[in-house]
Amino acid sequence: MRPARSQNNRSGGILVYLLVLVSLQIFLMVVAVEGVLAHEPGLATAAAILSLLVAAMAFGFRWFISD
C-alpha cells in the first residue's frame, strides 16, 4: 500500500526546510570562525549567537514534528 500523496508532499517540504536550516547553520559557523581568525570579536559573537538560535530552531522544529 502506498502512502497518501499529501504525506509525500509534506515530507518533502519538511526536508527542504531542514536543509535550509542546516545550510544556514553551516554558513553562520564559517562566518564565526572567520571572525575569530580576523580578530573581529563583534562579528564572531554575532554569528555564534545566530548560529545557536538556528540550532535551537532546528531542534525545536524536530521536536514539534515528531510523534
C-alpha positions in Angstrom: 0.0 0.0 0.0 1.4 3.4 -1.0 1.3 6.4 1.4 -1.1 9.2 0.6 0.1 11.9 -1.9 -0.3 14.7 0.8 2.0 12.8 3.1 4.8 12.7 0.4 4.4 16.4 -0.2 4.6 17.3 3.5 7.7 15.1 3.9 9.4 16.9 1.0 8.5 20.3 2.4 9.9 19.4 5.9 13.1 18.0 4.3 13.6 21.3 2.3 13.0 23.4 5.4 15.5 21.4 7.5 18.0 21.5 4.6 17.8 25.3 4.6 18.3 25.4 8.4 21.3 23.2 8.2 22.8 25.3 5.3 22.3 28.5 7.3 23.9 26.8 10.3 27.0 25.9 8.4 27.2 29.4 6.9 27.0 31.0 10.3 29.6 28.7 11.7 32.0 29.6 8.9 31.4 33.3 9.5 32.0 32.9 13.2 35.3 31.1 12.6 36.4 33.8 10.1 35.5 36.5 12.6 37.8 34.8 15.2 40.6 34.4 12.7 40.3 38.0 11.5 40.3 39.3 15.1 36.8 40.8 14.8 35.1 39.8 18.1 31.8 41.6 17.2 31.4 39.6 14.0 32.3 36.3 15.7 30.0 36.9 18.6 27.0 37.9 16.5 27.5 34.9 14.1 27.9 32.5 17.0 24.7 33.7 18.7 22.7 33.5 15.5 24.2 30.0 14.9 22.9 28.9 18.3 19.5 30.4 17.6 19.3 28.5 14.3 20.3 25.3 16.0 17.6 25.8 18.7 15.1 26.4 15.9 16.1 23.2 14.1 15.8 21.1 17.3 12.5 22.8 18.2 11.1 22.1 14.8 12.3 18.4 15.0 10.6 18.2 18.5 7.4 19.8 17.1 7.0 17.4 14.1 8.0 14.2 16.0 5.1 12.0 17.1 
